[in-house]
Amino acid sequence: MLRGLIAFCVREPLITGVIAAVLIGFGLYATRHVPIDAIPNVGENQVIVFTAWPGRSPKDVEDQVTYPLSVALLAVPHAESVRGKSLFGYSFVQVTFSDDTDFYWARSRVAEQLGTVGAKLPEGVVPTLGPDATGLGQVLYYTLTPAEGMNLADLRSIQDFVVKYELQAVPGVSEVASVGGHVRQYQIEVDPDKLRFHNLPLDQLVDAVQKSNLDVGAKTVESGGMEFIIRGRGLLGADQSVEQAIKDIEQTVVRTSDGIPLRIEDIGGVQLGPEFRRGAIDLNGTEAVGGVVVMRFGENPRDVIERVKAKINQIEPSLSGVKINVVYDRTGLINETIGTLTESLLQEVLITAAVILFFLLHLRASLVVAITLPVAVLLAFIAMQISGIEANLMSLAGIAIAIGTMVDMGIIVSETIYDRLAEWEQAGRPGGSERRLELINESASEVAPAVVTAVMTTVISFLPVLMLTGRDYKLFAPLAWTKSFALIAALIVAVTLVPLLSRLLLQTSRWTRQRRLLGAFGMGCVSTAVAGGWLYWFAVDGNHLLALFAVAIISSIAGYWMLGERLRPTDQNPVSQLILRGYAPTLRFFLSRKGLFALLPTVVVVLGLGAWFGLPTVLRPFEQFASKLGADLNGVPGYVEFKHQMTGLESDDWIALDEGSWFYMPTLYPAASFSQAMEVLQTQDALIKEIPEVANVLGKIGRVESALDPAPTAMIETYVMLKPRDQWRDGMTGKQIWDKINAVATLPGVTPASPLQPIEGRVVMLQSGIKASMAIRIYGDSLEGLANASLDVAAQLKTIPQVDAATVNPDIVLGKPYVEFDVNRDAAARYGMSTMMVNQIVETALGGSNVTHTLEGRERYPVRIRYERHLRERLDELKRLPVVTHSGEVVPLSVLATMKTTWGPA
């Protein structure tokens, strides 16, 4: 079969050339359309169910939302695990499926199951599916730079109702999550003394506000041959005027007595203020408003980022002077990853051509191999496109490390053909052109079976990698696949294209000087045109006239040389003769001293094992044997120092990727307030920005408005973007910068962070739900027992010499102080109050409740009712708050409920 294929390719150059051209074109197309990312998507096949229950404690959320959802979702087909997390006001349930389960099929099954669990959840609580993205889909962070006179609330409105929707419409974007700033809110501050004076229960006030915000339709009326649509208007904010909306709320009638209306302005004040928030961002020490662009599952990250940036440039002129500042995206890292393959391929092509030229002194023979290398890489990209493997650090590494073997196959076939043709020409060309074709066929067929065997052996050796599971498979399988693709592509090129190119290029030239000059000029023109097309295809910026001129000169010189070359046997090559003069006596020397030569590979094997496992481990059997003979090798001068020169290779379960940024995640005490955490964040970011190598610092506390970010309020995440390395101080390393970050940002009460990078940190949290590369999980049936156990384990870990004690952070399970009101049912009943009414007092009067919302064009803002601020600032005064009961009496809250403080989960 191989002989027939080789003979066909050699004898049908037109057909073979057309097929090669088509494949090259398809390969170029594949290089532009294969999804490109920095690393493989090692995230689990997860579907996230997000549920908001504003104002509820983590304990309530866990018992009434997270647990029922988790139990119900265990019944979803192909679900391997269900993991729930409860935060203040939010529930996150992650359903993990097997890797062979279709992502969107899994989402549909989860959505189907949610339809059956709604009846088990509290009234008004609606679970929703998270975005159709993975945890590594957060590809771009941006902030808004305000125009003059704008505040954080104005920026947040622009973000929520303009920028977010525009960017969310970009193809490939799953979600744009807002973060930072203040959501505008209409706040009704109620005076409880006035409620008592007017004998008005709080629930009647809530009901009145809700009923004051309503539009109705009354079908149509015909008059004069026309049809009029009837509307009843009563929505708050319909005039799109903040002042009018406040006035409408103030004029809302709560009740009427003897023809005299009681309005909201009679019992409290109405003002604009910020909505309760659980997340904020900071840029270089200044609070900001921004968003996170989440890429849809299976999309091309680089293309999505480019489309988002194009949309940003398009909408910026319409934002009234507001600028969108892209702070972090993966474009630079992705381009560096692609540059790795491009540089490796170019270097290999040049080195291969130079080596062949050095040994054969024949430029066209070098071109035979040099041309086949990029063609094989393009064929590998075709296979990646068809099989759905994206281009990333691991998959491109597979191609890069296969290049050496790919070159060998082309060299073996081309040099075999070269030697036969050189001998044939030296013998006077017997048999003419027909014999020349037979020699090419015979030469290629002679070595083709050996080349096939070598390639298949290498490909089969990667089968164990393809049998890995979980994250290991996702991380290393792309490398195994692409290296196999590259080797098979190189094999195909070696047995099809190399013989054809040998027929076209490997022959002694008989051109006259004039024809050689004309041919050299033509080659210079063609090379210049190809180089210009390449620059245009890959959109390389800059002035390239000098480079194109250099290409024209070099290619013309090379063309003149090639058109005058002749084939010569390898043994007549001066380089080969020089090598043989040194090789032959060396070989005779070692063959006559076999024991001495065997010592060399033995030492290499021992040192190799020592480098892998460590010399102390490798030499331990020899030390034990020597001790039995009464000798102590450790007492030999210099022996201990020698064996500790190699302590073994360090192992890691993550690729050593320099992302050019640091991900700083210190630990605060769980009870830290939002304002205290914000103060710490701004101080840290300002200090980090002072480091000369730092370009920007984007800090975040709490969570962005996305199901992909289950972060508590006291959790700090800081992206430290570094300047290019050529702008660093002399001798500065990335590790030293990290140490400097930890040093300046470790404030009192802040625990140092473990070194992480942005993508690495996301992967770590995706896999384990923690924010460090190593953790210990503790299981138990008591929160108090878990809290004590975590402290005990942390204390023990700090005593281990290899552990940095400053980075040991135990989870404070019961780390949040609670103020609880236990309803006195008997006392409440005596005053005509139900448990729900009493808890409504606690929820609305103390915490504040969003009872409705305004409709201002396309913008919607909540309307909140709460007691006046000064009544809620002192904990010891809360139990004395006056409550107007339905019996008409006014009693302190302590009569209806018992207040106590305790500790609970954060």
Secondary structure, DSSP 8 states (H G I E B T S, - for coil): -HHHHHHHHHH-HHHHHHHHHHHHHHHHHHHHHS-B-SS-----EEEEEEEE-TT--HHHHIIIIIHHHHHHHTTSTTEEEEEEEEETTEEEEEEEE-TTS-HHHHHHHHHHHHHHHGGGS-TT---EE--SS-GGGEEEEEEEE--TT--HHHHHHHIIIIIHHHHHTSTTEEEEEEEES--EEEEEEE-HHHHHHTT--HHHHHHHHHHTS--EEEEEEEETTEEEEEEE---TTTT--HHHHHHHHHT-EEEEETTEEEEGGGTEEEEEEE---SEEEEETTEEEEEEEEEE-TT--HHHHHHHHHHHHHHHGGGSTT-EEEEEEESHHHHHHHHHHHHHHHHHHHHHHHHHHHHHH--HHHHHHHHHHHHHHHHHHHHHHHHHT--B-HHHHHHHHHHHHHHHHHHHHHHHHHHHHHHHHHHTT-TTHHHHHHHHHHHHHHHHHHHHHHHHHHHHHTTHHHHT--HHHHHHHHHHHHHHHHHHHHHHHHHHHHHHHHHHHH-S-----HHHHHHHHHHHHHHHHHHHHHHHHHTT--S--HHHHHHHHHHHHHHHHHHTT-----GGG-HHHHHHHHHHHHHHHHHHT-HHHHHHHHHHHHHHHHHHHH-HHHHTHHHHHHHHHTT--GGGSTTHHHHHTT-------SS-----SEEEE--B--TT--HHHHHHHHHHHHHHHHTSTTEEEEEEEEE--SSTT----TTBEEEEEEE--GGGS-TT--HHHHHHHHHHHH--TT-B------HHHHHHHHHHHS-SSS-------S-HHHHHHHHHHHHHHHTT-TTS-GGG-----TT-EEEEEEEE-HHHHHHTT--HHHHHHIIIIIII-EEEEEEEETTEEEEEEEEE-GGGSS-GGGGGG-EEE-TTS-EEEHHHHEEEEEEEE--
